[in-house]
């Protein structure tokens, strides 16, 4: 409430929670109702967190007609009120998560799934340190064909990719200045930005922090912010995994280390190779990777990104300082030794992705798993086990994966499977143009 008192010009608030696809679902209300909201929360149907990518109910879901479509209780997260700088009128956003009316967590909420994994780390006396790197495209979607967004400075369109090009960044300097200002306002720790390999493609890193919940919150809010600010400049920003057939797709790489309660990095052995705990964590991530692919590549378009020689991993392996690997150990000082998980696309739900990776790593540590030897050279030339190559195969692998059932509650798994099977069925009716139109803004 203190934030609202400091911003008396805010007359309207939004309340929102992330559904299983990471889409914000919520309400708009006058700011004068904020005290009641903070004290009592609000209500959504449980089914709202289990909608498909079109925003439709899941056919035959027990959350809908079978149970009378009952309400869950939505309470504010620790984040409190935040500005929404991409809107014209001064507006506040209050992030929420779902509970049962008795106050117990609702297992179908993706944020609750991450909280469950973080609680396992806390019980083990461990603290994960997490950072995400997000790639996205700036796109002119005003016509029938997607085009590179024109520069707000020059009005020109660059038709090719320009890796680490200052010229490409400068062409959108006004946009990025607005974006960084908005990140400051929303307490999102945006760090370095670079231009990427695709036309109008960029990457922004969010800084490491010893709070996986905030890291996932920041990633979810950042995606909302990037898209909102882009629309205020007259073009789209999209985290769609593969908007252009001829260019690389967009990923969401996750870096993490694990600290003891006194701040020691358990991956640091003083050398480049890292500790046995690092190897165990890598092995856990590799073991869970086939079943987790549906979380890292949750949509039909996601699999257009996961193809050989396209800067996205297809094989299940790990390596030191090698960007063709699904799991990379970056070069760094020993005290910053960490794991980079490179499978996820930009189109993921950050809560489910962070939960899957951290959960798998902890399973590996607890089970003292040993990974295969790290490879050298080009992963695409190695005889590695492969990720599921299509959406249907990934759905079945997720369903059968014992590691997934160790990390996530059964209720969430069942809901996610129903959602993805429904989407798989109805996506077959769409043309390529309709598919792009669907995913461009939603993911």
Helices and strands as residue ranges (DSSP letters): H 2-6, E 12-18, E 24-30, G 31-33, H 34-40, E 42-45, G 46-50, G 65-67, E 71-83, E 91-99, H 110-123, E 126-140, E 147-148, H 166-171, H 173-186, E 190-195, E 201-206, H 212-232, E 236-238, E 252-260, H 276-296, H 302-305, E 318-320, E 327-329, G 334-336, E 339-341, H 350-367, G 379-381, H 391-400, H 402-407, H 410-427, H 432-442
